[in-house]
């Protein structure tokens, strides 16, 4: 038994959890796209470990529903079913609607300004990324996270925040950014919906803030579900 393997065994579950987290991060960012094969040898080389902890990490991710084992292909990044997206976003819509309502009585003017800046930056960057010759980056994703995370943080309910984050980590995060870059109408609607949420919060209308956020998240879920519908039938044909 090599020293490397002994070291891996001594660290036990911690190493497996770390590798699983690193693979998950690559999938969530889009560095490893949906439908892509996850080759143990390549991942082991990337992380500087043997295949053993990589294999266990992939099993962990399979149990969590992020990857599938496909005949003749092995481990691949799972393509979520459209119905799964719709169900998750239905729940997320209610959670974020509650966060928006709670934020009304707790938000500061600096928080409001942060929301406006994040929304404008997201809009501007997604336009820039969609121009001919521009790198197809997903730079609008962090600004969208800032927008939603700010409202969740201001709502001051840690359990609510954890529940929202759990849903957000279910699907690769780069897809929503791609939709903003590639769909002018969706980008404009998203921008205007954010403005209506900000305006409702700023004027102290908890009912309107909740309703606007609920409609916004449901709409985003529909866009995402349609995206997966278009790709689920083709991603494994190669």
CORLIN-V115173 format. One record per residue. N is the residue number from 0. SS is DSSP state (H for helix, E for strand, - for the rest). D_FIRST is the distance of its C-alpha to the first C-alpha in Angstrom with 2 decimals. Layout:
N_SS_D_FIRST, N_SS_D_FIRST
//
This chain:
0_-_0.00, 1_-_3.81, 2_H_6.72, 3_H_8.31, 4_H_6.48, 5_H_6.82, 6_H_10.25, 7_H_11.09, 8_H_10.58, 9_H_12.64, 10_H_15.29, 11_-_15.59, 12_H_18.82, 13_H_20.00, 14_H_17.75, 15_H_18.67, 16_H_22.27, 17_H_22.30, 18_H_21.15, 19_H_23.61, 20_H_26.29, 21_H_25.77, 22_H_25.98, 23_H_28.98, 24_H_30.63, 25_H_30.42, 26_H_31.95, 27_H_34.62, 28_H_35.66, 29_-_35.94, 30_-_33.39, 31_-_31.81, 32_-_34.98, 33_-_35.76, 34_-_34.91, 35_-_32.18, 36_E_28.97, 37_-_25.74, 38_-_23.15, 39_H_19.55, 40_H_18.49, 41_H_21.34, 42_H_20.77, 43_H_17.09, 44_H_18.36, 45_H_21.25, 46_H_19.35, 47_-_16.56, 48_-_13.76, 49_-_11.64, 50_H_13.77, 51_H_12.68, 52_H_14.90, 53_H_17.46, 54_H_17.83, 55_H_18.41, 56_H_20.79, 57_H_22.72, 58_H_23.14, 59_H_24.51, 60_H_26.90, 61_H_27.96, 62_H_28.84, 63_-_30.82, 64_-_32.74, 65_-_31.87, 66_E_30.18, 67_E_30.74, 68_E_28.93, 69_E_31.47, 70_-_31.62, 71_-_30.80, 72_-_29.78, 73_E_26.93, 74_E_26.76, 75_E_29.89, 76_E_31.72, 77_-_34.24, 78_-_37.95, 79_-_39.76, 80_-_42.76, 81_H_46.09, 82_H_47.02, 83_H_43.91, 84_H_44.97, 85_H_48.52, 86_H_47.53, 87_H_45.24, 88_H_47.92, 89_H_50.59, 90_H_48.77, 91_H_47.95, 92_H_51.65, 93_H_52.76, 94_H_50.26, 95_H_51.17, 96_H_54.84, 97_H_54.55, 98_H_52.84, 99_H_55.67, 100_H_58.31, 101_H_56.78, 102_H_56.47, 103_H_60.23, 104_-_61.19, 105_-_58.34, 106_-_58.04, 107_-_59.27, 108_H_61.03, 109_H_58.11, 110_H_55.89, 111_H_58.49, 112_H_58.45, 113_H_54.67, 114_H_54.93, 115_H_57.60, 116_H_55.72, 117_H_52.49, 118_H_54.50, 119_H_56.34, 120_H_53.27, 121_H_51.50, 122_H_54.60, 123_H_55.02, 124_H_51.42, 125_H_51.24, 126_H_54.44, 127_H_53.14, 128_H_49.90, 129_-_52.04, 130_-_54.24, 131_-_54.07, 132_-_51.61, 133_-_49.90, 134_-_46.16, 135_-_45.31, 136_-_43.70, 137_-_43.61, 138_-_44.99, 139_H_47.34, 140_H_44.53, 141_H_44.15, 142_H_47.94, 143_H_48.04, 144_H_45.35, 145_H_47.45, 146_H_50.49, 147_H_49.04, 148_H_46.84, 149_H_49.87, 150_H_51.92, 151_H_49.16, 152_H_48.62, 153_H_52.37, 154_-_52.69, 155_-_50.98, 156_-_49.23, 157_H_45.50, 158_H_44.98, 159_H_46.89, 160_H_44.80, 161_H_41.53, 162_H_42.96, 163_H_44.06, 164_H_40.73, 165_H_38.91, 166_H_41.17, 167_H_40.92, 168_-_37.13, 169_-_37.51, 170_-_38.49, 171_-_37.54, 172_-_39.78, 173_H_40.70, 174_H_42.80, 175_H_45.65, 176_H_45.87, 177_H_46.12, 178_H_49.00, 179_H_50.85, 180_H_50.44, 181_H_51.48, 182_-_54.20, 183_H_57.18, 184_H_58.85, 185_H_55.81, 186_H_55.27, 187_H_58.91, 188_H_58.86, 189_H_55.70, 190_H_57.33, 191_H_60.58, 192_H_58.88, 193_H_57.06, 194_H_60.43, 195_H_62.05, 196_H_59.35, 197_H_59.77, 198_H_63.56, 199_H_63.53, 200_H_61.31, 201_H_63.41, 202_-_66.68, 203_-_65.33, 204_-_65.50, 205_H_62.63, 206_H_63.75, 207_H_63.87, 208_H_60.56, 209_H_58.91, 210_H_60.60, 211_H_59.83, 212_H_56.14, 213_H_55.90, 214_H_57.58, 215_H_55.44, 216_H_52.10, 217_H_53.37, 218_H_54.49, 219_H_51.17, 220_H_49.46, 221_H_51.84, 222_H_51.12, 223_H_47.37, 224_H_47.85, 225_H_50.00, 226_H_47.40, 227_H_44.77, 228_H_47.44, 229_H_48.06, 230_H_44.40, 231_H_43.03, 232_-_44.76, 233_-_43.61, 234_-_40.15, 235_-_38.37, 236_-_40.81, 237_-_39.10
//
